[in-house]
Amino acid sequence: MKIKHKFEYLLLRSVIFFINLLPVPVILALCSALGYLAWVVFPFRIKVAYNNLSTVFPNLSHDEKLCLLRKVYLQFTKTFGLVFILHRKSFTKLVKNTRITGREKLDRALQGGKGVILTTIHASWFEAYFAWFNIAKLPTSLIYQKQSNPLSDDFFVHQRGRYGTSLEHLSSYDGMKAYEKALNDNRLLIVSLDQSYSTRGASVLFFNRPLACAKGAAILHQRTAAPMFTSVYYMKDGELHIDFDEVLLPRYDAINDQNIVDISSRCLRLYEPFIRTYPEQWFSLFHRLWSKKDYPSVKRSIRQIFL
């Protein structure tokens, strides 16, 4: 175990301990204040976020984009605050009272015995989303990327287990056999689609720009005949919402690049209306989706910073 990892973990646990001496409203207010400070003083990845926002909303003015980005930064740090309150009763209450749409479709699909490929995108309230599957006692497997620090990785995995044992974690390095096994065991398999795999992804149009989308979900569907679903999670009027829906797909007679692109396109484009409705809750605004480099500078006047 590296000394660096031990130090990082000690710092993480110390911050969490001291933050939790505060009431939940104070924690969230503090996180919002940090978000505002970041927006004013050090807007991390603003070039990436601005570029992505321009792709989603090409007709917005420069002022409108900056105004929306300020909301994005405030939401981002507020989401970070969820890490500190995963064990609080208020968080449990929020998740238990989640408004669900499409649950009957999900249950009906599981009755087929082939599992469900549950696609999603990276949104702000992901910890609440994961917690819901444990509380709902749905057999679920999450494909996730392990953190470089094994101590921190184990901590967050353990945190998600506070609400039950229905959600298992599969590393992105476990491979297709592990994912197929999860489906053969009639489990939900959560796969995030809004990432860029520039060297090994399938080129699909996302907001009318080519994105190198992961091929795994499409390949798994063709290998196992497991149904594919979309899922989104978001806060609206102070309540958590999770919406499920089935992706209607034709029959495919071969596993090839053309069919992989078709499946990925049909699925990914269904997320576009949600992102346009809740852009401030789309976590991947900070990800390098359509380009890995050469982002132009974003000019901000004093007036635009404090819009």
SVG drawing of the C-alpha trace seen along z (x, -y; Angstrom):
<svg xmlns="http://www.w3.org/2000/svg" viewBox="-46 -44 50 61">
<polyline fill="none" stroke="black" stroke-width="0.4" points="0.0,0.0 1.4,-3.4 2.0,-6.0 0.3,-8.5 -2.9,-6.4 -2.9,-6.2 -2.5,-9.9 -5.3,-10.6 -7.6,-8.2 -6.8,-9.8 -7.6,-13.2 -10.8,-12.0 -12.1,-10.4 -11.0,-13.5 -12.9,-15.8 -16.0,-13.6 -15.8,-13.4 -15.6,-17.1 -18.2,-18.0 -20.6,-15.6 -20.5,-17.6 -22.7,-20.1 -26.5,-19.8 -27.4,-18.6 -28.8,-22.1 -25.5,-23.7 -23.4,-21.0 -25.4,-21.6 -25.2,-25.4 -21.5,-25.2 -21.1,-23.1 -23.1,-25.6 -20.9,-28.4 -17.8,-26.5 -19.4,-26.0 -20.0,-29.8 -16.4,-30.5 -15.1,-28.0 -17.2,-29.7 -15.9,-33.1 -12.2,-32.3 -11.3,-29.0 -13.9,-27.6 -12.3,-24.2 -12.8,-22.7 -14.8,-25.6 -13.4,-25.2 -14.8,-21.7 -18.1,-22.5 -18.6,-25.5 -17.8,-23.5 -20.2,-20.7 -22.9,-23.2 -22.4,-24.8 -23.0,-21.4 -26.2,-20.8 -27.5,-24.3 -26.0,-25.7 -28.4,-28.6 -27.8,-30.0 -25.9,-33.3 -22.6,-33.6 -24.3,-35.3 -27.0,-32.6 -24.3,-29.9 -22.4,-31.5 -25.6,-32.0 -26.4,-28.3 -22.8,-27.3 -23.0,-29.1 -25.9,-26.9 -23.9,-23.9 -21.0,-24.7 -23.4,-25.2 -25.1,-21.9 -21.8,-20.1 -20.5,-21.0 -23.9,-20.4 -23.7,-16.9 -20.3,-16.5 -22.0,-17.2 -24.0,-14.0 -20.8,-12.0 -21.0,-13.4 -24.6,-12.6 -25.0,-9.1 -25.7,-7.8 -28.1,-10.5 -31.8,-9.8 -32.7,-12.7 -30.9,-11.0 -32.6,-7.7 -36.0,-9.4 -35.2,-11.2 -34.4,-7.9 -37.3,-6.0 -39.7,-8.6 -38.3,-8.5 -41.0,-9.0 -40.5,-6.1 -41.8,-6.0 -41.7,-2.8 -41.1,-0.3 -43.8,2.0 -41.9,2.2 -38.7,3.1 -40.4,5.8 -42.0,7.3 -38.7,7.4 -37.1,9.2 -39.8,11.9 -38.2,12.9 -35.3,14.3 -32.6,12.7 -31.7,9.8 -31.9,6.2 -29.2,4.0 -30.0,0.8 -28.2,-2.1 -27.9,-5.4 -25.9,-8.6 -23.8,-10.4 -26.1,-12.7 -25.6,-14.6 -27.6,-12.5 -25.9,-9.2 -25.4,-8.2 -29.1,-8.4 -29.7,-6.5 -27.5,-3.6 -29.0,-3.6 -32.5,-3.2 -31.7,0.2 -30.5,1.5 -33.6,0.1 -35.9,1.5 -34.1,4.9 -33.6,5.3 -30.8,7.6 -28.5,5.1 -24.9,5.1 -23.1,1.8 -20.2,1.5 -18.0,-1.1 -14.4,-2.4 -12.3,-1.7 -10.5,-4.6 -6.7,-4.5 -6.7,-4.6 -7.9,-1.2 -8.7,-2.5 -11.0,-5.2 -12.5,-2.8 -13.4,-0.3 -14.8,-3.1 -17.3,-4.3 -18.3,-0.8 -19.0,-0.1 -20.9,-3.3 -23.3,-2.2 -23.9,1.0 -25.5,-0.8 -28.9,-0.4 -28.7,3.3 -26.8,5.9 -28.8,6.0 -26.3,3.7 -23.0,5.4 -20.0,3.7 -18.3,5.0 -15.1,3.3 -14.8,2.0 -11.8,4.4 -13.8,7.5 -14.7,8.0 -17.6,9.3 -17.9,12.7 -18.6,11.1 -21.3,8.9 -22.9,11.8 -23.0,13.8 -24.9,11.0 -27.5,11.0 -27.7,14.8 -28.4,14.5 -31.3,12.3 -29.9,9.1 -30.1,5.5 -26.8,4.4 -26.1,0.7 -24.0,-0.7 -23.2,-4.4 -23.2,-5.5 -22.1,-9.1 -18.3,-8.5 -15.9,-8.9 -13.8,-5.8 -11.9,-7.4 -9.8,-4.4 -12.3,-1.6 -15.8,-3.1 -18.6,-3.0 -19.0,-6.4 -22.5,-7.6 -24.2,-11.0 -24.9,-12.6 -26.4,-16.1 -25.4,-15.9 -21.7,-15.4 -19.9,-12.1 -19.2,-10.5 -17.1,-7.4 -19.7,-5.4 -18.9,-2.2 -19.7,0.9 -20.3,3.1 -24.1,2.6 -24.9,3.2 -22.7,6.3 -24.3,7.7 -27.7,7.2 -26.8,9.2 -25.1,12.0 -27.7,12.5 -31.0,11.0 -31.4,9.1 -33.7,6.2 -32.2,2.7 -33.6,-0.1 -32.9,-3.8 -32.8,-5.3 -32.5,-8.8 -32.4,-10.3 -32.9,-13.9 -34.3,-16.3 -37.5,-18.1 -39.5,-20.3 -37.4,-18.9 -38.1,-15.2 -35.9,-12.6 -37.2,-11.0 -36.1,-7.9 -37.5,-7.1 -37.2,-3.8 -38.2,-3.0 -37.5,-0.2 -35.5,-0.8 -37.4,0.5 -35.0,2.4 -35.4,4.5 -34.0,8.1 -30.4,8.3 -29.0,11.4 -25.3,10.6 -22.9,9.0 -21.1,6.4 -20.1,2.8 -23.2,1.6 -25.6,3.2 -23.5,2.0 -23.7,-1.6 -27.5,-1.2 -28.2,0.1 -26.0,-2.5 -27.5,-5.3 -31.1,-4.3 -30.3,-4.2 -28.1,-7.2 -30.3,-9.7 -33.1,-9.0 -31.1,-10.9 -30.9,-14.1 -34.3,-15.5 -33.5,-14.8 -30.1,-16.6 -31.8,-19.6 -34.3,-19.7 -31.9,-19.3 -28.5,-20.4 -27.3,-21.6 -27.8,-18.0 -25.8,-16.4 -22.5,-15.5 -20.7,-14.7 -20.7,-18.4 -17.3,-18.3 -16.1,-15.3 -14.1,-15.5 -16.8,-13.9 -16.3,-15.3 -12.7,-16.3 -9.7,-15.4 -7.8,-18.7 -7.7,-22.2 -10.6,-23.8 -10.7,-27.6 -10.6,-30.0 -13.8,-31.2 -13.9,-35.0 -15.9,-36.3 -16.4,-39.9 -17.1,-41.0 -20.8,-41.4 -21.0,-37.9 -19.3,-36.3 -21.9,-37.8 -24.9,-37.5"/>
</svg>
